Amino acid sequence: MQPSDFSTQSAVDLGARKAALEREAKRQAEESSGKANPYALDVDEQNFQSEVLERSMNVPVVLAVLATWSEQAKQVETAIDTLCAQAGGQWIVAKVDTDASPQLAQALRASSVPMVAMVIGGQVVPGPTGAATQDQLREWLSQIFEGLRQQGVLPENYTGLGPPDADGATDEEAADTQEQQEQAGDPMDVEAQEALQRGDFAAAEEVYSKALESDPQNENARMKLAQVRLVGRVRELDADSARRAAADHPDDVDAQIKVADIDMYGGKFEDAFDRLISTVRRTGGEDRDRAREHLLALFEVLPSGDPRVAKARRGLTSALF
């Protein structure tokens, strides 16, 4: 290598690439173990505009600026993922790794790591910095959502939060409670989780199907059944090939369904819904019915009161009539 071939910028790029690969490996490991937050995505300079700013026009986005070397960042990431999963997709988490995307972190003026912010309607609302606990993050989110409801930005029935870990419990008590719950566990979730850990998606699906048969109003079982089925469909797909096929054959319902599943799995819920609504508009007969039925199945992944589902249902009605 000649001296002129090397630059500090090249070193930074290599470091960023290594960090990005490490985060991707971590994400894949979490997905394989069934512990991944399905409503989280990694963002960088290339997709920040579309995945954070534009997406925030339809759904709240919690922006988390993290670093793989920071223990505090790991704690905050775990806490925010837990709160997001409990909320069942009412908002998403967009994660920025300062090592993988140093220019974006600089543009966001992240003076310390970890840093959390809310992005809604393209506007950034600063949040906690440093080692914020799950209780502190929950309180911050509660205040943000309450203010947005009062302003009419969010529907009155929008909670943005799942049930607390324990009423009035401290972080230590909540952690103990969570550990006890994990050890005891809901028999349904324990059985399904064991099946997922050994890669038996059919068995996990059967667990939630039986739970729904026993209690058709069990929304937790309904959502998890839809999520297991979604993961089972996308785990063998090649995203690039699927997208090329869908672009080349816009009237191929199967091709459009595959990309909708990929988008849904990646947290691009509106993109998935819009794709199938457009397919319903373009097609007729059995093809139209298949696109409509698959869209209805994707609605089950999110809570019944999710505003994105309500919007997509209106779009589907318009496409049908």
VEXGU-841226 format. One record per atom (N, C-alpha, C): residue in three letters; x, y, z. Coordinates in steps of 0.05 Angstrom, whole numbers, padded with zeros to 5 digits, always signed. Example, Ala and Ser with C-alpha at 12.3 -4.5 7.8 and 13.67 -1.06 7.14 Angstrom:
BEGIN
Ala+00264-00114+00156
Ala+00246-00090+00156
Ala+00264-00066+00156
Ser+00257-00045+00142
Ser+00273-00021+00143
Ser+00258+00001+00157
***
This chain:
BEGIN
Met+00017-00024+00000
Met+00000+00000+00000
Met+00018+00025+00000
Gln+00013+00043-00018
Gln+00027+00069-00018
Gln+00015+00087+00003
Pro+00031+00105+00015
Pro+00021+00123+00035
Pro-00003+00139+00026
Ser-00005+00146+00001
Ser-00027+00162-00009
Ser-00053+00146-00011
Asp-00050+00119-00008
Asp-00074+00102-00010
Asp-00089+00101+00017
Phe-00077+00110+00038
Phe-00089+00109+00064
Phe-00097+00137+00074
Ser-00120+00137+00087
Ser-00129+00163+00099
Ser-00144+00157+00124
Thr-00146+00177+00141
Thr-00162+00173+00166
Thr-00191+00168+00159
Gln-00201+00180+00137
Gln-00229+00175+00130
Gln-00233+00146+00123
Ser-00214+00133+00110
Ser-00216+00104+00104
Ser-00217+00088+00130
Ala-00201+00096+00150
Ala-00202+00082+00175
Ala-00229+00084+00189
Val-00240+00108+00188
Val-00267+00112+00199
Val-00287+00095+00185
Asp-00286+00094+00158
Asp-00305+00078+00143
Asp-00303+00049+00150
Leu-00278+00038+00153
Leu-00275+00010+00160
Leu-00286+00005+00188
Gly-00282+00023+00206
Gly-00292+00020+00233
Gly-00323+00020+00233
Ala-00334+00038+00217
Ala-00363+00039+00215
Ala-00375+00014+00203
Arg-00361+00003+00183
Arg-00370-00021+00171
Arg-00370-00044+00191
Lys-00348-00046+00206
Lys-00346-00067+00226
Lys-00368-00065+00247
Ala-00374-00040+00256
Ala-00395-00036+00276
Ala-00422-00044+00264
Ala-00427-00037+00239
Ala-00452-00044+00226
Ala-00456-00074+00224
Leu-00434-00088+00217
Leu-00435-00117+00215
Leu-00441-00129+00243
Glu-00428-00118+00264
Glu-00433-00129+00290
Glu-00462-00125+00299
Arg-00473-00102+00293
Arg-00501-00097+00300
Arg-00519-00115+00284
Glu-00513-00120+00259
Glu-00530-00138+00243
Glu-00528-00166+00254
Ala-00504-00175+00263
Ala-00501-00201+00274
Ala-00517-00203+00300
Lys-00517-00182+00316
Lys-00532-00182+00341
Lys-00562-00184+00335
Arg-00571-00169+00315
Arg-00600-00170+00308
Arg-00608-00198+00299
Gln-00591-00210+00282
Gln-00598-00237+00273
Gln-00599-00257+00295
Ala-00580-00254+00315
Ala-00580-00272+00337
Ala-00606-00269+00354
Glu-00614-00244+00358
Glu-00639-00239+00373
Glu-00663-00251+00358
Glu-00663-00248+00332
Glu-00686-00259+00316
Glu-00686-00289+00318
Ser-00663-00302+00317
Ser-00662-00331+00318
Ser-00671-00341+00345
Ser-00666-00326+00366
Ser-00674-00335+00393
Ser-00702-00326+00400
Gly-00715-00311+00382
Gly-00742-00302+00387
Gly-00744-00278+00406
Lys-00721-00265+00412
Lys-00720-00243+00431
Lys-00719-00216+00418
Ala-00720-00214+00392
Ala-00718-00189+00378
Ala-00743-00172+00381
Asn-00740-00146+00383
Asn-00763-00128+00383
Asn-00772-00125+00354
Pro-00796-00134+00348
Pro-00805-00133+00319
Pro-00811-00105+00310
Tyr-00812-00086+00328
Tyr-00818-00058+00321
Tyr-00794-00040+00322
Ala-00770-00052+00319
Ala-00745-00036+00319
Ala-00731-00039+00293
Leu-00716-00019+00285
Leu-00700-00021+00261
Leu-00675-00003+00264
Asp-00654-00011+00250
Asp-00629+00004+00250
Asp-00630+00025+00228
Val-00621+00049+00234
Val-00621+00070+00214
Val-00593+00082+00211
Asp-00588+00092+00187
Asp-00562+00104+00181
Asp-00567+00129+00163
Glu-00545+00139+00152
Glu-00548+00163+00135
Glu-00566+00159+00111
Gln-00566+00134+00101
Gln-00581+00129+00076
Gln-00611+00128+00080
Asn-00620+00116+00103
Asn-00649+00112+00106
Asn-00661+00129+00128
Phe-00647+00148+00140
Phe-00657+00164+00161
Phe-00681+00181+00152
Gln-00679+00192+00128
Gln-00701+00209+00118
Gln-00727+00193+00116
Ser-00725+00169+00104
Ser-00749+00153+00099
Ser-00759+00139+00123
Glu-00740+00127+00139
Glu-00748+00110+00161
Glu-00755+00125+00186
Val-00744+00150+00189
Val-00750+00165+00213
Val-00767+00189+00208
Leu-00757+00208+00191
Leu-00772+00233+00187
Leu-00799+00228+00172
Glu-00798+00214+00150
Glu-00822+00209+00135
Glu-00841+00190+00150
Arg-00831+00170+00162
Arg-00847+00151+00177
Arg-00861+00165+00201
Ser-00848+00184+00212
Ser-00859+00198+00236
Ser-00884+00215+00229
Met-00890+00218+00203
Met-00914+00232+00195
Met-00939+00215+00201
Asn-00935+00188+00204
Asn-00957+00170+00208
Asn-00957+00156+00235
Val-00933+00154+00247
Val-00931+00139+00272
Val-00908+00151+00288
Pro-00911+00152+00315
Pro-00888+00162+00331
Pro-00864+00144+00328
Val-00841+00157+00327
Val-00815+00143+00325
Val-00797+00151+00348
Val-00789+00132+00364
Val-00770+00137+00385
Val-00742+00133+00373
Leu-00726+00154+00373
Leu-00699+00153+00363
Leu-00680+00147+00386
Ala-00664+00126+00383
Ala-00645+00118+00404
Ala-00617+00119+00392
Val-00600+00137+00403
Val-00572+00139+00394
Val-00556+00122+00413
Leu-00543+00101+00402
Leu-00530+00081+00419
Leu-00501+00077+00410
Ala-00487+00061+00426
Ala-00459+00054+00419
Ala-00454+00026+00430
Thr-00441+00009+00415
Thr-00437-00019+00423
Thr-00418-00021+00447
Trp-00401-00001+00451
Trp-00382-00002+00473
Trp-00393+00007+00499
Ser-00417+00019+00499
Ser-00428+00032+00523
Ser-00447+00013+00537
Glu-00441+00007+00562
Glu-00459-00010+00579
Glu-00485+00005+00584
Gln-00483+00031+00588
Gln-00508+00047+00592
Gln-00526+00046+00568
Ala-00513+00047+00544
Ala-00529+00045+00519
Ala-00543+00018+00517
Lys-00529-00003+00525
Lys-00542-00030+00524
Lys-00566-00031+00543
Gln-00563-00019+00567
Gln-00585-00019+00586
Gln-00609-00003+00575
Val-00603+00020+00564
Val-00625+00036+00553
Val-00638+00022+00529
Glu-00622+00010+00512
Glu-00633-00005+00489
Glu-00652-00027+00498
Thr-00643-00042+00518
Thr-00660-00064+00529
Thr-00686-00053+00540
Ala-00684-00030+00555
Ala-00708-00018+00567
Ala-00727-00008+00546
Ile-00717+00006+00526
Ile-00735+00018+00506
Ile-00747-00004+00488
Asp-00731-00026+00483
Asp-00742-00048+00468
Asp-00765-00062+00483
Thr-00762-00065+00509
Thr-00782-00077+00526
Thr-00808-00060+00525
Leu-00805-00034+00529
Leu-00829-00016+00528
Leu-00842-00017+00501
Cys-00826-00017+00480
Cys-00837-00017+00453
Cys-00853-00043+00448
Ala-00841-00066+00456
Ala-00854-00091+00452
Ala-00880-00093+00468
Gln-00880-00082+00492
Gln-00904-00081+00509
Gln-00926-00065+00496
Ala-00918-00044+00481
Ala-00937-00026+00468
Ala-00949-00039+00444
Gly-00937-00061+00435
Gly-00949-00076+00413
Gly-00950-00062+00386
Gly-00929-00045+00380
Gly-00927-00032+00354
Gly-00941-00006+00352
Gln-00949+00007+00375
Gln-00961+00033+00373
Gln-00941+00055+00366
Trp-00915+00048+00369
Trp-00893+00065+00360
Trp-00870+00047+00354
Ile-00850+00058+00340
Ile-00827+00042+00333
Ile-00802+00054+00344
Val-00781+00038+00345
Val-00754+00048+00354
Val-00736+00048+00330
Ala-00723+00071+00325
Ala-00703+00074+00305
Ala-00676+00077+00319
Lys-00658+00058+00314
Lys-00633+00058+00329
Lys-00610+00068+00311
Val-00594+00086+00322
Val-00571+00097+00309
Val-00546+00088+00325
Asp-00529+00073+00312
Asp-00504+00065+00324
Asp-00482+00085+00317
Thr-00471+00098+00338
Thr-00452+00120+00333
Thr-00427+00110+00320
Asp-00420+00084+00324
Asp-00396+00073+00311
Asp-00402+00066+00281
Ala-00426+00056+00276
Ala-00433+00049+00249
Ala-00441+00073+00232
Ser-00452+00094+00245
Ser-00461+00117+00230
Ser-00451+00143+00244
Pro-00425+00147+00245
Pro-00414+00171+00260
Pro-00424+00197+00248
Gln-00427+00199+00222
Gln-00436+00225+00211
Gln-00464+00231+00219
Leu-00481+00211+00220
Leu-00509+00216+00228
Leu-00510+00224+00257
Ala-00495+00210+00274
Ala-00494+00217+00302
Ala-00485+00246+00306
Gln-00465+00254+00290
Gln-00456+00282+00291
Gln-00478+00301+00282
Ala-00492+00294+00260
Ala-00513+00311+00251
Ala-00536+00314+00271
Leu-00540+00293+00287
Leu-00561+00294+00307
Leu-00552+00308+00333
Arg-00527+00317+00333
Arg-00515+00331+00355
Arg-00517+00315+00381
Ala-00511+00289+00378
Ala-00511+00272+00401
Ala-00487+00277+00418
Ser-00490+00294+00438
Ser-00467+00302+00455
Ser-00459+00280+00474
Ser-00478+00261+00480
Ser-00471+00239+00497
Ser-00487+00214+00488
Val-00477+00191+00496
Val-00490+00166+00489
Val-00494+00150+00515
Pro-00518+00139+00518
Pro-00541+00139+00500
Pro-00557+00164+00501
Met-00572+00169+00479
Met-00590+00192+00477
Met-00616+00182+00465
Val-00638+00192+00475
Val-00665+00184+00466
Val-00681+00208+00458
Ala-00696+00207+00437
Ala-00713+00229+00428
Ala-00739+00217+00416
Met-00759+00234+00415
Met-00784+00226+00401
Met-00786+00242+00375
Val-00792+00229+00353
Val-00796+00243+00328
Val-00825+00239+00320
Ile-00840+00260+00317
Ile-00868+00259+00310
Ile-00874+00282+00290
Gly-00886+00275+00268
Gly-00892+00295+00248
Gly-00867+00309+00237
Gly-00845+00294+00237
Gly-00820+00305+00227
Gly-00805+00323+00247
Gln-00817+00327+00271
Gln-00805+00344+00291
Gln-00792+00326+00313
Val-00769+00335+00323
Val-00754+00320+00343
Val-00759+00332+00371
Val-00768+00316+00389
Val-00772+00324+00417
Val-00750+00310+00434
Pro-00732+00325+00446
Pro-00710+00313+00461
Pro-00720+00297+00484
Gly-00705+00276+00491
Gly-00713+00259+00513
Gly-00689+00255+00532
Pro-00690+00234+00548
Pro-00668+00229+00568
Pro-00641+00223+00554
Thr-00620+00230+00568
Thr-00593+00223+00560
Thr-00581+00207+00583
Gly-00561+00192+00577
Gly-00547+00177+00598
Gly-00563+00152+00606
Ala-00557+00142+00630
Ala-00568+00117+00639
Ala-00597+00119+00649
Ala-00615+00125+00631
Ala-00643+00127+00639
Ala-00654+00099+00644
Thr-00669+00096+00666
Thr-00681+00070+00673
Thr-00707+00065+00657
Gln-00717+00041+00658
Gln-00742+00034+00644
Gln-00765+00051+00656
Asp-00765+00055+00682
Asp-00786+00071+00695
Asp-00784+00100+00685
Gln-00760+00111+00683
Gln-00757+00138+00674
Gln-00765+00141+00645
Leu-00758+00122+00628
Leu-00766+00123+00600
Leu-00796+00120+00597
Arg-00808+00103+00613
Arg-00837+00100+00612
Arg-00851+00126+00620
Glu-00841+00139+00641
Glu-00853+00164+00649
Glu-00850+00186+00628
Trp-00827+00186+00615
Trp-00823+00206+00593
Trp-00842+00201+00570
Leu-00844+00176+00562
Leu-00863+00169+00540
Leu-00891+00176+00548
Ser-00899+00170+00573
Ser-00926+00176+00581
Ser-00932+00206+00579
Gln-00913+00223+00587
Gln-00917+00252+00586
Gln-00919+00261+00557
Ile-00902+00250+00539
Ile-00902+00257+00511
Ile-00929+00250+00498
Phe-00938+00226+00503
Phe-00963+00216+00490
Phe-00987+00232+00501
Glu-00986+00238+00527
Glu-01009+00254+00539
Glu-01010+00281+00526
Gly-00987+00294+00522
Gly-00987+00320+00509
Gly-00996+00319+00481
Leu-00989+00298+00466
Leu-00997+00295+00438
Leu-01027+00290+00436
Arg-01038+00275+00455
Arg-01067+00270+00455
Arg-01082+00296+00460
Gln-01072+00312+00479
Gln-01085+00337+00486
Gln-01085+00356+00462
Gln-01063+00355+00446
Gln-01061+00372+00423
Gln-01077+00361+00399
Gly-01088+00337+00401
Gly-01103+00325+00379
Gly-01086+00312+00359
Val-01060+00310+00364
Val-01041+00297+00345
Val-01046+00267+00345
Leu-01052+00256+00369
Leu-01057+00227+00371
Leu-01086+00223+00380
Pro-01099+00201+00372
Pro-01126+00195+00380
Pro-01129+00194+00411
Glu-01153+00200+00421
Glu-01158+00199+00450
Glu-01153+00171+00462
Asn-01159+00150+00446
Asn-01156+00123+00456
Asn-01127+00112+00453
Tyr-01109+00129+00444
Tyr-01082+00120+00440
Tyr-01067+00120+00467
Thr-01057+00097+00475
Thr-01042+00096+00500
Thr-01012+00098+00497
Gly-01002+00085+00476
Gly-00974+00085+00471
Gly-00957+00068+00490
Leu-00970+00056+00510
Leu-00956+00041+00530
Leu-00972+00015+00536
Gly-00957-00006+00542
Gly-00969-00030+00552
Gly-00972-00029+00582
Pro-00981-00050+00595
Pro-00984-00050+00624
Pro-00957-00047+00638
Pro-00957-00033+00660
Pro-00932-00031+00675
Pro-00922-00057+00686
Asp-00896-00059+00692
Asp-00886-00084+00703
Asp-00898-00091+00730
Ala-00902-00070+00746
Ala-00915-00074+00772
Ala-00923-00047+00783
Asp-00947-00045+00794
Asp-00957-00020+00803
Asp-00939-00009+00825
Gly-00928+00014+00820
Gly-00912+00028+00840
Gly-00886+00014+00847
Ala-00878-00005+00832
Ala-00853-00020+00838
Ala-00829-00004+00830
Thr-00807-00008+00845
Thr-00782+00004+00838
Thr-00770-00012+00816
Asp-00748-00002+00804
Asp-00735-00016+00783
Asp-00726-00044+00792
Glu-00715-00045+00816
Glu-00705-00070+00827
Glu-00728-00090+00830
Glu-00751-00080+00841
Glu-00774-00097+00845
Glu-00785-00106+00819
Ala-00786-00087+00799
Ala-00796-00094+00773
Ala-00779-00115+00760
Ala-00752-00113+00763
Ala-00734-00133+00752
Ala-00739-00160+00765
Asp-00743-00160+00792
Asp-00748-00185+00806
Asp-00774-00197+00795
Thr-00795-00180+00792
Thr-00820-00189+00782
Thr-00818-00201+00754
Gln-00803-00187+00737
Gln-00799-00197+00710
Gln-00784-00224+00710
Glu-00764-00226+00727
Glu-00749-00251+00729
Glu-00767-00274+00738
Gln-00784-00268+00758
Gln-00803-00288+00768
Gln-00822-00297+00747
Gln-00832-00276+00731
Gln-00851-00282+00710
Gln-00838-00299+00688
Glu-00812-00293+00683
Glu-00798-00309+00662
Glu-00793-00337+00672
Gln-00788-00340+00699
Gln-00784-00367+00709
Gln-00810-00383+00709
Ala-00831-00370+00719
Ala-00857-00383+00720
Ala-00869-00384+00692
Gly-00873-00359+00682
Gly-00882-00356+00654
Gly-00911-00363+00650
Asp-00922-00350+00630
Asp-00948-00358+00620
Asp-00944-00385+00605
Pro-00958-00406+00613
Pro-00953-00432+00600
Pro-00954-00431+00570
Met-00973-00414+00559
Met-00975-00411+00531
Met-00949-00400+00519
Asp-00939-00378+00530
Asp-00915-00366+00519
Asp-00890-00383+00524
Val-00889-00397+00547
Val-00866-00414+00552
Val-00865-00436+00531
Glu-00887-00449+00526
Glu-00888-00471+00507
Glu-00881-00461+00479
Ala-00893-00438+00472
Ala-00887-00427+00445
Ala-00858-00419+00442
Gln-00846-00407+00464
Gln-00819-00398+00463
Gln-00800-00422+00460
Glu-00806-00444+00474
Glu-00789-00468+00472
Glu-00790-00479+00443
Ala-00814-00477+00431
Ala-00816-00487+00403
Ala-00800-00469+00384
Leu-00801-00443+00388
Leu-00786-00424+00371
Leu-00756-00428+00374
Gln-00747-00433+00399
Gln-00719-00436+00403
Gln-00707-00461+00389
Arg-00724-00481+00385
Arg-00715-00504+00369
Arg-00722-00502+00340
Gly-00733-00479+00332
Gly-00739-00474+00304
Gly-00765-00487+00294
Asp-00782-00495+00313
Asp-00807-00509+00305
Asp-00830-00488+00305
Phe-00832-00474+00282
Phe-00852-00453+00280
Phe-00880-00465+00280
Ala-00884-00488+00268
Ala-00910-00501+00267
Ala-00921-00506+00295
Ala-00903-00516+00313
Ala-00911-00521+00341
Ala-00919-00495+00355
Ala-00903-00474+00351
Ala-00909-00449+00364
Ala-00936-00438+00353
Glu-00940-00441+00328
Glu-00966-00432+00316
Glu-00989-00448+00328
Glu-00985-00473+00332
Glu-01007-00490+00344
Glu-01014-00481+00372
Val-00993-00473+00387
Val-00998-00464+00415
Val-01017-00440+00415
Tyr-01011-00420+00399
Tyr-01027-00396+00399
Tyr-01054-00401+00385
Ser-01055-00419+00366
Ser-01081-00426+00354
Ser-01100-00438+00374
Lys-01090-00456+00391
Lys-01106-00469+00411
Lys-01115-00448+00432
Ala-01097-00430+00439
Ala-01105-00409+00458
Ala-01128-00392+00447
Leu-01127-00386+00422
Leu-01148-00370+00409
Leu-01174-00386+00408
Glu-01172-00412+00403
Glu-01196-00428+00402
Glu-01210-00428+00430
Ser-01194-00429+00451
Ser-01205-00428+00478
Ser-01216-00401+00485
Asp-01203-00380+00476
Asp-01211-00353+00482
Asp-01207-00335+00457
Pro-01228-00333+00441
Pro-01226-00317+00416
Pro-01220-00287+00421
Gln-01224-00278+00446
Gln-01218-00250+00452
Gln-01190-00245+00462
Asn-01173-00265+00463
Asn-01146-00263+00473
Asn-01129-00249+00452
Glu-01126-00223+00455
Glu-01111-00207+00435
Glu-01082-00214+00435
Asn-01071-00220+00459
Asn-01043-00227+00460
Asn-01037-00252+00443
Ala-01054-00272+00446
Ala-01050-00296+00430
Ala-01055-00290+00400
Arg-01074-00273+00394
Arg-01079-00266+00366
Arg-01055-00253+00353
Met-01044-00233+00367
Met-01021-00219+00356
Met-00997-00237+00353
Lys-00992-00254+00373
Lys-00968-00271+00372
Lys-00971-00293+00351
Leu-00995-00302+00348
Leu-01000-00322+00326
Leu-00993-00309+00299
Ala-01003-00285+00295
Ala-00998-00271+00270
Ala-00968-00266+00266
Gln-00954-00259+00288
Gln-00925-00253+00286
Gln-00910-00279+00280
Val-00917-00301+00293
Val-00903-00326+00288
Val-00907-00334+00259
Arg-00931-00332+00249
Arg-00937-00338+00221
Arg-00921-00321+00202
Leu-00919-00295+00209
Leu-00903-00276+00192
Leu-00874-00284+00191
Val-00862-00289+00214
Val-00834-00297+00215
Val-00830-00323+00200
Gly-00848-00341+00203
Gly-00846-00367+00189
Gly-00846-00363+00159
Arg-00861-00344+00149
Arg-00862-00339+00120
Arg-00837-00325+00109
Val-00826-00306+00124
Val-00804-00290+00113
Val-00777-00302+00118
Arg-00774-00321+00136
Arg-00747-00330+00144
Arg-00732-00343+00121
Glu-00746-00353+00101
Glu-00733-00366+00078
Glu-00732-00349+00053
Leu-00742-00324+00055
Leu-00744-00307+00032
Leu-00718-00292+00028
Asp-00711-00287+00003
Asp-00689-00269-00004
Asp-00701-00242-00012
Ala-00696-00222+00005
Ala-00709-00197+00002
Ala-00704-00184-00026
Asp-00679-00184-00035
Asp-00672-00172-00060
Asp-00687-00185-00083
Ser-00687-00212-00084
Ser-00700-00226-00105
Ser-00730-00221-00104
Ala-00742-00221-00080
Ala-00770-00217-00078
Ala-00778-00189-00088
Arg-00762-00169-00081
Arg-00769-00142-00090
Arg-00766-00139-00120
Arg-00746-00152-00132
Arg-00743-00151-00161
Arg-00767-00164-00175
Ala-00776-00187-00164
Ala-00799-00200-00176
Ala-00824-00184-00174
Ala-00828-00171-00151
Ala-00852-00154-00148
Ala-00851-00130-00166
Ala-00827-00118-00170
Ala-00825-00095-00188
Ala-00830-00103-00217
Asp-00820-00127-00225
Asp-00823-00136-00252
Asp-00851-00146-00259
His-00865-00155-00238
His-00892-00167-00242
His-00912-00154-00222
Pro-00920-00130-00227
Pro-00937-00116-00208
Pro-00964-00129-00204
Asp-00973-00145-00223
Asp-00999-00159-00220
Asp-00997-00187-00209
Asp-00972-00195-00202
Asp-00968-00221-00190
Asp-00974-00219-00160
Val-00996-00229-00151
Val-01005-00226-00123
Val-00985-00239-00104
Asp-00976-00263-00111
Asp-00956-00277-00093
Asp-00931-00260-00089
Ala-00921-00248-00111
Ala-00897-00231-00109
Ala-00902-00207-00091
Gln-00926-00194-00094
Gln-00932-00171-00077
Gln-00935-00179-00048
Ile-00947-00202-00043
Ile-00951-00212-00016
Ile-00924-00217-00002
Lys-00905-00228-00017
Lys-00878-00234-00005
Lys-00865-00208+00004
Val-00866-00187-00013
Val-00853-00162-00006
Val-00868-00149+00017
Ala-00894-00151+00017
Ala-00910-00140+00039
Ala-00902-00153+00065
Asp-00898-00179+00065
Asp-00889-00194+00089
Asp-00861-00184+00098
Ile-00843-00180+00079
Ile-00816-00170+00085
Ile-00818-00143+00098
Asp-00834-00125+00086
Asp-00837-00098+00097
Asp-00849-00099+00125
Met-00869-00116+00128
Met-00882-00119+00154
Met-00862-00128+00175
Tyr-00846-00148+00168
Tyr-00826-00158+00187
Tyr-00805-00137+00193
Gly-00799-00120+00174
Gly-00779-00099+00179
Gly-00790-00074+00192
Gly-00816-00075+00200
Gly-00828-00052+00213
Gly-00839-00031+00195
Lys-00839-00036+00169
Lys-00850-00017+00149
Lys-00880-00024+00145
Phe-00895-00020+00166
Phe-00923-00029+00166
Phe-00939-00014+00144
Glu-00936+00012+00143
Glu-00952+00027+00123
Glu-00945+00019+00094
Asp-00919+00013+00089
Asp-00911+00004+00063
Asp-00924-00022+00056
Ala-00925-00040+00075
Ala-00937-00066+00070
Ala-00967-00063+00064
Phe-00980-00047+00080
Phe-01009-00043+00077
Phe-01015-00030+00050
Asp-00999-00009+00043
Asp-01004+00006+00018
Asp-00999-00012-00006
Arg-00979-00029-00005
Arg-00973-00047-00027
Arg-00997-00066-00033
Leu-01009-00077-00012
Leu-01031-00096-00016
Leu-01057-00081-00023
Ile-01061-00057-00013
Ile-01084-00041-00021
Ile-01082-00035-00050
Ser-01058-00028-00060
Ser-01055-00022-00088
Ser-01059-00047-00105
Thr-01051-00070-00094
Thr-01055-00095-00108
Thr-01085-00102-00111
Val-01100-00096-00089
Val-01129-00100-00090
Val-01141-00083-00112
Arg-01132-00058-00115
Arg-01142-00040-00135
Arg-01137-00050-00163
Arg-01113-00062-00167
Arg-01105-00070-00194
Arg-01116-00096-00203
Thr-01124-00113-00184
Thr-01132-00140-00191
Thr-01162-00145-00188
Gly-01170-00169-00195
Gly-01198-00176-00192
Gly-01201-00206-00187
Gly-01225-00215-00181
Gly-01230-00243-00177
Gly-01215-00255-00154
Glu-01204-00280-00158
Glu-01190-00294-00138
Glu-01165-00280-00129
Asp-01151-00267-00148
Asp-01127-00252-00141
Asp-01133-00229-00122
Arg-01154-00216-00127
Arg-01162-00193-00110
Arg-01169-00204-00082
Asp-01183-00226-00081
Asp-01191-00238-00055
Asp-01166-00246-00039
Arg-01146-00258-00053
Arg-01122-00266-00038
Arg-01107-00242-00027
Ala-01105-00221-00043
Ala-01092-00197-00033
Ala-01107-00185-00009
Arg-01133-00184-00011
Arg-01149-00173+00011
Arg-01147-00190+00036
Glu-01148-00216+00033
Glu-01147-00234+00056
Glu-01119-00233+00070
His-01098-00230+00053
His-01072-00229+00065
His-01068-00202+00080
Leu-01079-00181+00069
Leu-01078-00155+00083
Leu-01092-00157+00110
Leu-01115-00169+00111
Leu-01130-00172+00136
Leu-01113-00189+00156
Ala-01099-00209+00146
Ala-01081-00225+00163
Ala-01059-00208+00175
Leu-01048-00190+00159
Leu-01026-00172+00168
Leu-01036-00153+00189
Phe-01061-00145+00188
Phe-01072-00127+00208
Phe-01070-00140+00236
Glu-01071-00167+00237
Glu-01071-00181+00262
Glu-01044-00178+00277
Val-01023-00170+00263
Val-00997-00167+00275
Val-00996-00144+00295
Leu-01013-00124+00290
Leu-01014-00100+00307
Leu-01039-00100+00325
Pro-01039-00084+00346
Pro-01062-00082+00363
Pro-01087-00073+00348
Ser-01110-00081+00356
Ser-01135-00075+00341
Ser-01140-00045+00340
Gly-01130-00030+00360
Gly-01135-00001+00360
Gly-01112+00015+00347
Asp-01093+00002+00335
Asp-01071+00017+00323
Asp-01080+00035+00301
Pro-01072+00061+00302
Pro-01082+00080+00282
Pro-01074+00073+00253
Arg-01052+00059+00250
Arg-01043+00051+00223
Arg-01062+00030+00211
Val-01072+00013+00228
Val-01091-00007+00219
Val-01117+00006+00211
Ala-01126+00026+00227
Ala-01151+00040+00221
Ala-01148+00054+00194
Lys-01125+00067+00190
Lys-01121+00081+00164
Lys-01121+00062+00141
Ala-01108+00039+00144
Ala-01107+00019+00123
Ala-01134+00007+00117
Arg-01150+00003+00138
Arg-01177-00007+00133
Arg-01194+00012+00116
Arg-01190+00038+00121
Arg-01204+00058+00105
Arg-01195+00056+00076
Gly-01168+00053+00073
Gly-01157+00050+00046
Gly-01167+00026+00031
Leu-01170+00004+00046
Leu-01180-00021+00034
Leu-01209-00018+00026
Thr-01225-00005+00042
Thr-01253+00000+00036
Thr-01255+00016+00010
Ser-01238+00037+00008
Ser-01239+00054-00016
Ser-01231+00037-00040
Ala-01211+00019-00037
Ala-01202+00003-00060
Ala-01223-00017-00069
Leu-01239-00026-00050
Leu-01259-00046-00057
Leu-01284-00034-00069
Phe-01290-00009-00060
Phe-01316+00003-00069
Phe-01312+00030-00082
***
